[in-house]
């Protein structure tokens, strides 16, 4: 009945060879740019960087606002972009972010941006101009809410969102069917199947104790009762690296097996 629904458990992955398909040589393992942070926080940037290294990215660079220079001067591979009065990315950072993105095979918008209209414009410009793999999570999804229709129709885009953000996404899409917290797993899978048939973007979300990956109408569910409140950053970082390794938007479903643990 649900030939598009692929159920996985730790002992029974749908794509058991996915973990071993990543490049063996570091120079072929992809280049990732991590964008995030503001004066009030950059924890997400550090954790995303560490996760990328742990998952064998070929090369990684980080770009953060100039307001963080004094406390991050010893971090490796860091670039600084102009900040505004609140310590977030200013309009003057747009070209720097885009130039660095052109170097990368993939870009991860990892969060901790603060609520600032200039930063929202900068991230919107980056999302519209950059053509490579783009992974978005945490408050980047909220900041880019006005761009949701464009993002959902953008190839090579992966949104790693919590259930509340998923509800807002479908509202912005004017989807007549809302995601409800009372939905069963079957209902969520059916709805994600419908949405990702109509839109290009990949969606990774969590419902009950399942990590759910949806792409091109195909939906994979992973039993993940161990996920904590920081799950979206961890999963987004791992997905960004895996997609950069493969440089293929169709890799997202096989790579869902990589996200099993």
Residue pairs with C-beta under 8 A, 6 or more apart in sequence:
2 186
2 189
2 190
4 193
4 217
4 218
4 219
5 189
5 193
5 219
5 220
5 221
6 14
6 218
6 219
6 220
6 221
6 253
6 256
7 14
7 220
7 221
8 14
8 220
8 221
8 222
8 223
8 256
8 257
8 260
9 222
9 223
10 223
10 260
10 261
13 257
13 260
14 220
14 253
14 256
14 257
15 253
15 254
15 255
15 256
15 257
16 257
18 254
18 255
18 256
18 257
18 258
19 257
19 258
21 245
21 246
21 254
22 29
22 56
22 242
22 245
22 246
23 29
23 30
23 58
23 245
26 56
26 58
26 59
27 58
28 58
29 56
29 57
29 58
29 59
29 244
29 245
30 57
30 58
30 59
30 105
30 106
30 241
30 244
30 245
30 247
31 57
31 58
31 59
31 60
31 61
31 103
31 104
31 105
31 106
31 244
32 52
32 57
32 59
32 60
32 61
32 104
32 105
32 106
32 107
32 108
32 240
32 241
32 244
33 60
33 61
33 62
33 63
33 100
33 101
33 103
33 104
33 106
33 107
33 108
34 45
34 48
34 49
34 52
34 60
34 61
34 62
34 63
34 107
34 108
34 110
35 62
35 63
35 64
35 97
35 107
35 108
35 109
35 110
35 123
35 126
36 42
36 44
36 45
36 48
36 62
36 64
36 109
36 110
36 111
36 112
36 113
36 140
37 44
37 45
37 64
37 65
37 68
37 112
37 113
38 65
38 67
38 68
38 83
38 86
38 87
38 88
38 89
38 112
38 113
38 114
38 116
38 119
39 65
39 67
39 68
39 83
39 86
39 87
39 88
39 114
40 87
40 112
40 114
41 112
41 114
42 64
42 68
42 72
42 112
43 112
44 110
44 111
44 112
44 138
44 233
45 62
45 64
45 110
45 112
46 75
47 110
47 230
47 233
47 234
47 237
48 108
48 110
48 233
48 236
48 237
48 240
49 60
49 62
49 75
49 77
51 233
51 234
51 237
51 238
51 241
52 60
52 108
52 237
52 240
52 241
53 60
55 237
55 238
55 241
55 242
56 241
56 245
57 241
57 244
57 245
58 244
60 77
61 77
61 78
61 79
61 100
61 103
61 104
62 75
62 77
62 78
62 79
63 78
63 79
63 80
63 81
63 96
63 97
63 100
64 72
64 78
64 79
64 80
64 81
65 80
65 81
65 82
65 83
65 87
65 88
65 89
65 90
65 93
66 80
66 81
66 82
66 83
67 83
67 87
67 88
68 80
68 87
69 80
72 78
79 96
79 100
81 89
81 90
81 92
81 93
81 96
81 97
82 89
82 90
82 92
82 93
82 96
83 89
83 90
83 93
84 90
84 91
84 116
84 118
84 119
86 114
86 116
87 114
88 113
88 114
88 116
88 118
88 119
89 97
89 113
89 116
89 118
89 119
89 122
89 123
90 118
90 119
90 122
91 118
91 121
91 122
93 122
94 121
94 122
94 125
94 126
97 122
97 126
98 125
98 126
98 129
98 130
101 107
101 126
101 129
101 130
101 132
102 130
104 132
104 244
105 132
105 133
105 244
105 247
106 132
106 133
106 134
106 135
106 240
106 241
106 243
106 244
107 126
107 130
107 132
107 133
107 134
107 135
107 240
108 135
108 137
108 236
108 237
108 240
109 123
109 126
109 127
109 134
109 135
109 136
109 137
109 140
109 144
110 137
110 138
110 140
110 233
110 236
110 237
111 137
111 138
111 139
111 140
111 233
112 138
112 139
113 119
113 123
113 139
113 140
113 143
115 139
115 143
119 143
120 143
120 144
120 146
123 140
123 143
123 144
124 144
124 146
124 147
127 134
127 136
127 144
127 147
127 150
127 151
127 154
128 147
128 150
131 156
132 156
133 156
133 158
133 240
133 243
133 244
133 247
133 249
134 154
134 156
134 157
134 158
135 157
135 158
135 160
135 236
135 239
135 240
135 243
136 144
136 151
136 157
136 158
136 159
136 160
136 236
137 159
137 160
137 161
137 232
137 233
137 235
137 236
138 232
138 233
138 236
141 159
141 161
141 165
141 169
142 165
142 168
144 151
145 168
145 172
148 168
148 169
148 172
148 173
149 172
149 173
151 157
151 159
151 201
152 159
152 169
152 173
152 195
152 199
152 200
152 201
153 199
153 200
153 201
154 200
154 201
155 200
155 249
156 249
157 200
157 201
157 202
158 201
158 202
158 203
158 204
158 236
158 239
158 240
158 243
158 252
159 169
159 201
159 202
159 203
159 204
160 204
160 205
160 232
160 235
160 236
160 239
161 169
161 203
161 204
161 205
161 232
162 205
162 206
162 232
163 179
163 181
163 205
163 206
163 207
165 205
166 179
166 203
166 205
167 178
167 179
169 203
170 177
170 178
170 179
170 191
170 195
171 178
173 195
173 199
175 195
177 191
177 194
179 188
179 191
183 191
183 207
185 207
185 208
185 210
185 221
188 207
188 212
189 212
189 219
189 221
192 203
192 205
192 212
192 214
192 219
193 214
193 217
193 218
193 219
194 217
195 203
195 214
196 202
196 203
196 214
196 215
196 216
196 217
196 218
196 219
197 216
197 217
202 213
202 214
202 215
202 249
202 252
203 212
203 213
203 214
203 215
204 211
204 212
204 213
204 214
204 235
204 236
204 239
204 259
205 211
205 212
206 212
206 224
206 227
206 231
206 232
209 223
209 224
209 225
209 227
210 221
210 222
210 223
210 224
211 221
211 222
211 224
211 227
211 231
211 235
211 256
211 259
212 219
212 220
212 221
212 222
213 219
213 220
213 221
213 222
213 252
213 253
213 256
213 259
214 220
215 249
215 250
215 252
215 253
216 250
218 253
220 253
220 256
222 256
222 259
222 260
224 231
224 260
227 235
235 259
238 258
238 259
239 252
239 255
239 259
242 251
242 255
242 258
242 259
243 249
243 251
243 252
243 255
246 255
